[in-house]
């Protein structure tokens, strides 16, 4: 716990995506609800539990800007998770006998720099680590105390998985099966445990469907989380393993179950020992299937943690002692010398996000929103200068600030097009709207039918859609020179996009997110959530007009 706390502190940082949580928390604490913009219900936070945990911390400490709180809380949860995870492995292999144990899996984790870096980052990784560790620890403890209360409490904790991250529903399902196999409860207790596990996730899913009108957080739509991109997924796996020669400790780890688990005589011991391994393999397959992520190593860290849980510490023997010495030497080499290749200036499908944002902000440890906002100072000045005027503002590739009148009917006086969504959200107060260029917070942009390239960065919202949705119809088309794929937009394209937004499914998507909330709107959102989640939008305005308007 001390080591990961120190290493995490030395590499502390937050990323722009972490500031997206900060903006959503500011809206909650301002009384506007879990939204990113006033008058538009979009769930930008992939981890609902992390969002609400930060909101609670911001409320307790009277600090609406939770950017600093996020990395401190993430580090504390990571350290606590490491402690519980190791104690679970200790209990599995030695019970209360006090037998001497050797560090194994914990050395693998401590030897990897990405583990240190994502102990903070402002994202939910620390919460994820803590939740997996708590579930594991509770399962191990059930061997000692299988009371009804312990079973129900364990089931409730495991059931929080989908709220930690939607993909953790896979891990939660495996752990719930392991819980049942370990205890073999009577049917009444089985029903009680199932109810405890499902209560919060099912309740929140009903809220999500009724409030936001879709089945999943909006980034899941943006990143096409249901796709199968195996080739890119295996490349993402190699991108993590190769720089640190991770294949060596993983190869050694595969022989340990044969040696260790034959020492676990009871069936329930074997179930508890293999549950995190099965969950880790299932999560690994899912991450590879969807093509990984654009952040180096991040999405593979939960699977690695799960796979190593039963062997974080191992019983002492001469043979295992020799294996542990090899791992200790690898960990020292990896921690001291092995690094992910530095950026070469080109656009890469997978990036070292910490190195990128340290270079972008000019700070070795960017840990506060104030470290990021100066990078968009020109845009911030334009927002302040536009006070009292209805304006749509964005920054072109040549750093020119482009402004056009904002259309009537939007609750904000000023809206800013944000390429760096988190940073843009921090440079503007909560009553200033942020139009997400990449679709993570935009109901239309998230559904654009682009082929997936870099996850989360595949769906740029072109000028035609920007102007059609947000600009005053009487305003002239903006000049070229922006971040869009197509910079020369014609009035005909804008008119086609505006017409498409008024028709069929697109009009209903707009109403589901922007119509004032009422019981009727909640019910229509709830019952239509499945269909809305499946809708895709052609990027070309004319094609979209034909699809939705006939």
Residue, then its C-alpha position, 0 to 999 in steps of 0.5 A: x500500500x505504501x509503495x503504490x501510494x508513493x509511486x502513484x504520487x510521484x506520477x500523479x496527474x489528471x487527464x482531459x477526460x478526467x475533467x469531463x467528470x469534473x464538469x458533470x459534477x459541477x452541474x450536479x452541485x449547481x443543482x442542474x442534475x447529472x448533465x453536461x449542459x443546461x437543457x440537454x440530458x447527455x450522460x458523459x460519465x462512463x462510470x456513474x458511481x465515480x461521478x456520484x462519489x466525486x459529487x459527494x466529495x465535492x459537497x462534503x468539502x464544499x469544492x465544486x471543482x473536484x479535479x484535485x479531489x479526483x486524483x487524491x481520491x483515486x490514489x487513496x482507493x488504489x492503495x486501499x484496493x492493493x491492501x485488501x487484495x493482498x490480504x485476500x490472497x494471504x487469507x486464501x493461502x495461509x488462513x490465520x496460521x501465520x505462514x510466511x508468504x512470498x510476494x509474486x503478483x504484487x511485484x508484477x503490478x508494482x513493476x509496471x509504470x502504467x499501474x502507477x500512472x493510473x492510480x491517479x489520472x482523474x478517471x475511475x481506475x482507482x475506484x475500479x481497483x478498489x471495487x475488484x479488491x473488495x469483491x475478492x476480499x469478501x469472497x475469501x472471507x465467506x469461507x470463514x463466515x457464510x452467514x446470511x448477512x455476509x452473503x447479502x452484503x457481498x452480493x450487494x457489493x458485487x452488484x455495483x460492478x455495472x455502476x463502476x463501469x458498464x463492462x464490469x458487469x462481466x466481472x460481476x456476473x462471474x463473481x456472483x456465480x462464484x458466490x453462489x457456488x461457494x455458499x450454496x444458499x437456500x432459495x430464500x437466501x438466493x433470492x435475497x442475494x439476487x435482489x441485493x445485487x440487482x437493486x442499484x444497477x437495475x434502478x439506475x438503468x431505469x433512471x438512465x433510460x428515462x432520463x437520458x433516453x438510451x440504454x448506455x452512457x453516451x461514450x459507449x455509443x461514440x466508441x461503438x462499444x459493441x463492435x468486433x475489432x479483434x485485430x486492433x484489440x490484439x495490437x492493443x494487447x501487444x502495445x501494453x505487453x511488449x515494452x515491459x516484457x510482460x510476457x515473462x511474468x505472465x508465462x511464469x504465472x500460468x504454471x502457478x495454478x498447477x502448483x498452488x491450487x492443489x494445496x487448496x483441498x476444499x471445493x469452495x477454496x478452488x471456486x474462490x481462487x479461480x473466480x477472479x481468473x475467469x473474470x479477468x480472462x472474460x474481461x480481457x477477451x471483451x477488451x480485445x474484441x472491441x479493439x482496446x482503447x487509445x490510452x496505452x494500457x488503461x483498459x487492460x489493467x483491470x484484467x491484469x489485476x484480476x488475473x493476479x489476485x489469487x497469486x499476489x502472494x504465494x506460499x513459501x517453498x524452494x521452487x516458488x522462491x526461485x520463481x519469485x526471485x526471477x519476478x523480483x529481478x524483472x520488476x526492478x528492471x521494469x520499474x527502473x528502466x522499461x518505458x513506453x516509447x516517447x511520442x514522435x510527433x505523429x498521430x498514433x492510434x494508441x498514446x501515452x496519455x500522461x506524457x502527452x498531457x504533461x507536454x501539452x500543459x508544460x507541467x510534469x504533474x498536471x493535477x488541477x483544472x488550472x493546469x489545463x485552462x491556459x492552453x485554451x486562453x484565447x477561447x476563454x477570452x472569447x467566451x468572456x467577451x461574448x457575455x450578454x450576446x447569443x454566440x456560438x464560438x469555436x477555434x480554427x486550426x489556425x487559432x482564429x476564434x470564429x463566432x456566429x449568432x446562436x439560434x433561439x430556443x437554447x437555454x444558454x447565451x453562449x456555446x463553445x465548440x470543445x475539441x478538448x472537452x474536459x478543458x473546454x468545460x473548465x474554461x466556461x461556467x456551467x451556464x455556458x454550453x459546450x458542444x462536443x466536437x468528438x461526440x462524447x457529449x453530443x446526442x447526434x455526434x455520438x451516433x454518426x456512422x463513421x468507421x472506428x479509427x481511434x476510439x473516442x476520436x472517430x466521429x468529428x461533428x462537421x460544420x454542417x451539423x454544428x451550424x444546423x443545430x446551434x447557429x441562427x438560421x439567418x446567420x451566414x455560413x462560417x468561413x473555412x478553417x476549423x477542425x472538421x473533416x470538411x472545412x468548406x460547408x455550403x448553405x445547402x449542406x447546412x439546410x439539409x442537416x437542419x431539415x434532417x434534425x427535424x424529422x423522424x428518429x433524429x427529431x425524437x432523439x433531440x426531444x428525448x434530450x432537450x424537451x423539459x422533463x415530465x412524467x410523460x417525457x420520462x415514460x417515452x424516453x424509457x419505452x423508446x430507449x432500445x430503439x434510440x440506442x440503435x439509431x445511426x446517423x450518416x455523416x453526409x447531411x444529404x444522405x441523412x436527410x434522405x434517411x430520416x425525412x424521405 
